[in-house]
């Protein structure tokens, strides 16, 4: 499945959650997968998925939605 179709499915299946921390106004996004949930912090360019982790170890870029 190509990446655009994956993104489309995730959005239109309501598998994206926004967590807004009122005091700091920090936003964390949760993406609900078929087996796991991962959180994304776009301001820090961080994703909790293993692809991001291992990509950082190998010094590769990881696409954060």
Secondary structure, 3 states (H helix, E strand, C coil): CCHHHHHHHHHHCCCEEEEEECCCCEEEEEEECCCCEEEEECCCCEECCHHHHHHHHCCCCCCCC
